[in-house]
Amino acid sequence: LENATGLSVEFHFLDSATSSVVETLTRYLETLEKDVSVVIKDSDNLVNLDLRMFLEYENVLAYADLSDFPRVSAPSKSYLEIGSAGVVSNFIEKRVISSLFSVGVTKFARISDVLDASHSLRASQGELYVSDLVRSMMTNGIDFQATRVHHYEDWGTLDAWLEFVRSYKTLFLDIDGVLALNSSRLSI
């Protein structure tokens, strides 16, 4: 990853399973010493967007329109409404309130804001999502600038993932015979 992106990569392993993405994020962010900005991205999709918005604005939420991506599994998404100056005015999980859905890329200006929102939500029942963090922060007066993506591929369902995988051909070349020898019941 470092060679491909030029960015430093760090892995953080948790000691036990978590109950939600918010708990996972919180447990990691609590280990950091600096109060810096952080961008969170879902792992079950591919997006293409203008990164200048992430440099220009403190808090950013990337979105797409269902009319541009009709094959998206609409019930599994979080939806937003955009008010004046492109600021997110409403954001809710798994309830269609507009044709605009989050693509799972969110920039938070300060880790401390994320942690404050997470701690205030801990008493909530059920699984917590990034949309819950954003909505909590919006309630506390923090604005999120909306930015529309140029391209979006959703791999969030098994069918979508298998369709994506089938679009690539895989060829195994067993030059030294190790694969054949180790996979055959008849090998010595």
TAPE-V970773 format. One record per residue. PSI is psi as a letter, one per 20 degrees, with the letter a starting at -180 (999 if undefined). OMEGA is omega in whole degrees, -180 to 180 (none if undefined). D_LAST is the distance of its C-alpha to the last C-alpha in Angstrom with 2 decimals. Layout:
BEGIN
psi: (PSI,PSI)
omega: (OMEGA,OMEGA)
d_last: (D_LAST,D_LAST)
END
This chain:
BEGIN
psi: (g,g,h,h,h,j,q,q,p,p,p,p,p,q,h,r,q,r,i,r,h,g,g,g,g,g,h,g,h,i,i,q,h,q,m,r,q,q,p,p,p,q,i,k,r,p,q,p,r,o,i,h,h,h,h,h,q,g,p,q,o,q,r,r,p,h,h,h,m,i,j,p,n,g,i,j,r,q,q,q,q,p,b,q,k,j,p,p,i,q,p,q,p,k,o,o,i,a,i,p,q,p,j,k,o,p,p,p,h,p,h,h,g,g,g,g,g,g,h,h,i,h,i,q,q,r,p,q,r,h,h,g,g,g,g,g,h,h,h,j,j,p,q,p,p,p,p,p,q,h,q,p,p,p,k,i,q,g,g,g,g,h,g,g,g,i,i,q,p,p,p,p,o,m,g,j,i,g,g,g,g,i,i,p,h,i,q,999)
omega: (179,179,-177,-174,-175,179,177,-177,179,177,178,-178,178,-178,-178,-180,178,-177,-178,176,179,178,178,178,-178,-178,177,-175,178,180,-177,-177,-177,178,-176,175,-180,174,180,180,174,-179,-174,178,175,179,174,-177,180,-176,179,178,-179,176,-175,-175,-179,-177,-174,177,-179,-177,173,180,179,-179,178,-176,-172,-179,179,176,-172,-177,-176,-173,170,-172,-178,171,-177,179,-177,178,177,180,179,-180,178,-178,-175,-176,170,173,-175,178,177,177,-177,-179,178,176,175,174,-177,175,175,-176,-176,176,-179,177,179,-179,177,180,179,180,179,-179,-175,-179,-179,177,175,-179,179,-179,176,178,177,177,-177,-179,177,180,178,178,179,173,179,-179,174,178,179,175,-176,-180,178,-177,-180,172,-177,176,-172,176,180,179,180,180,-180,176,178,-179,180,-180,179,174,178,-178,176,175,-177,-172,-176,176,-177,-180,180,-179,-177,-177,-177,176,-175,-178,-178,none)
d_last: (37.70,39.93,39.13,39.71,42.94,44.40,44.96,43.73,41.23,41.08,38.94,40.53,38.62,40.58,40.18,40.47,40.76,44.09,46.26,47.08,46.74,50.06,48.82,45.71,47.98,50.48,48.02,46.79,50.26,51.69,49.49,51.09,54.06,55.79,57.60,56.33,55.79,52.50,51.09,48.96,46.86,44.97,41.28,41.28,43.26,44.12,47.72,49.75,53.03,55.73,54.94,58.54,59.55,57.24,59.06,62.51,62.48,61.63,60.04,58.45,56.94,55.13,55.69,55.42,57.52,56.22,58.20,56.00,52.71,53.34,49.69,49.55,49.16,52.68,52.56,49.83,51.82,54.57,57.83,60.56,64.11,65.57,69.13,71.35,70.02,66.48,66.08,64.01,66.54,64.27,60.54,59.02,55.62,54.65,58.22,59.34,62.59,62.43,60.25,59.03,55.72,53.94,50.80,49.64,50.74,53.39,54.91,56.66,59.10,58.67,55.98,58.85,60.06,56.66,56.54,60.15,59.47,56.29,58.15,61.01,58.66,56.81,59.21,58.38,56.63,53.45,50.96,52.42,51.80,52.71,55.61,56.97,56.93,58.68,61.25,62.01,62.53,64.72,66.82,67.37,68.68,65.63,65.41,62.31,62.66,60.95,59.04,57.83,54.39,54.01,50.66,48.67,45.34,44.74,41.19,42.49,41.46,38.09,39.48,40.72,37.44,35.42,38.03,37.68,33.87,34.14,36.46,33.59,30.86,27.39,25.16,21.59,20.74,17.15,18.18,15.39,12.44,11.67,12.97,11.08,7.58,8.78,10.73,8.87,8.45,6.50,3.76,0.00)
END
